[in-house]
Amino acid sequence: MVKLRLKRVGRRHRPFYRLNAIDGRAPRDGRVIEPLGWYDPIATDEGKAVSLNADRIRYWLSVGAQPSETVRTLLRKADIDPTPGKPYEPAKA
């Protein structure tokens, strides 16, 4: 099963995370299927704290990928419905 979860890439005392689609059996910092964005919990500017590829996240959720609890919270803040299995609707231009 594919999971949407965070992969830590920051240094000590300065966390930085990448949001990825990862095989559920892989370790936290293991092989990534597709990068989907990043999250900086220490950023002071709200606009620079999170960057998400919403279209691809909606695709992965539509095919049944399960978000972790932290990713679910980030998706809700970004107005992306974290319910897995919903039909995929591409963004309208």
Secondary structure per residue as TSV (DSSP state, phi and psi in degrees):
chain	resnum	aa	ss	phi	psi
A	1	M	-	360.0	139.9
A	2	V	E	-87.5	138.3
A	3	K	E	-122.3	148.0
A	4	L	E	-100.0	113.7
A	5	R	E	-149.0	169.7
A	6	L	E	-90.4	144.0
A	7	K	E	-120.0	123.0
A	8	R	E	-79.2	129.8
A	9	V	-	-129.5	-1.6
A	10	G	-	-76.7	170.3
A	11	R	B	-87.0	-178.3
A	12	R	T	-64.4	133.5
A	13	H	T	65.3	12.4
A	14	R	B	-144.3	75.5
A	15	P	-	-69.1	147.1
A	16	F	-	-150.5	135.9
A	17	Y	E	-126.8	148.8
A	18	R	E	-111.8	135.2
A	19	L	E	-88.4	127.1
A	20	N	E	-137.6	156.0
A	21	A	E	-92.0	119.9
A	22	I	E	-133.0	146.0
A	23	D	E	-61.3	133.6
A	24	G	T	-60.9	-21.7
A	25	R	T	-87.3	-10.7
A	26	A	S	-77.2	152.9
A	27	P	-	-68.2	166.6
A	28	R	T	-51.7	-44.7
A	29	D	T	-103.1	28.3
A	30	G	S	-82.0	-163.5
A	31	R	-	-65.5	136.5
A	32	V	-	-101.4	137.7
A	33	I	S	-79.1	-48.2
A	34	E	E	-155.9	129.6
A	35	P	E	-75.3	139.6
A	36	L	E	-123.3	-4.8
A	37	G	E	154.5	-168.0
A	38	W	E	-146.2	163.7
A	39	Y	E	-142.3	126.5
A	40	D	-	-116.9	99.8
A	41	P	T	-69.7	-15.7
A	42	I	T	-98.0	-7.8
A	43	A	-	-59.2	135.6
A	44	T	S	-83.9	-29.2
A	45	D	S	-90.3	124.7
A	46	E	G	-58.5	-34.2
A	47	G	G	-68.8	-22.2
A	48	K	G	-103.3	8.7
A	49	A	T	-86.9	-31.0
A	50	V	E	-141.4	138.8
A	51	S	E	-136.9	118.7
A	52	L	E	-126.0	144.1
A	53	N	-	-92.4	85.5
A	54	A	H	-58.8	-39.3
A	55	D	H	-62.3	-46.3
A	56	R	H	-71.0	-33.0
A	57	I	H	-64.6	-43.5
A	58	R	H	-62.0	-37.4
A	59	Y	H	-61.7	-49.6
A	60	W	H	-62.9	-37.9
A	61	L	H	-65.6	-35.1
A	62	S	H	-68.1	-27.4
A	63	V	T	-95.2	9.5
A	64	G	T	101.8	10.9
A	65	A	-	-66.6	139.6
A	66	Q	E	-100.4	120.3
A	67	P	E	-79.4	147.4
A	68	S	-	-71.7	170.0
A	69	E	H	-62.4	-41.6
A	70	T	H	-66.0	-43.1
A	71	V	H	-64.8	-38.5
A	72	R	H	-58.4	-42.8
A	73	T	H	-64.2	-44.0
A	74	L	H	-62.4	-39.8
A	75	L	H	-66.8	-39.5
A	76	R	H	-63.2	-39.9
A	77	K	H	-65.0	-29.6
A	78	A	T	-92.2	11.0
A	79	D	T	60.1	39.4
A	80	I	-	-113.9	125.0
A	81	D	-	-71.0	115.9
A	82	P	-	-83.3	20.0
A	83	T	-	-79.3	116.5
A	84	P	T	-70.7	148.9
A	85	G	T	90.6	-1.1
A	86	K	-	-71.1	146.0
A	87	P	-	-60.4	141.9
A	88	Y	-	-80.3	128.3
A	89	E	-	-125.4	111.8
A	90	P	-	-62.9	153.7
A	91	A	-	-63.8	138.5
A	92	K	-	-87.5	132.5
A	93	A	-	-82.7	360.0
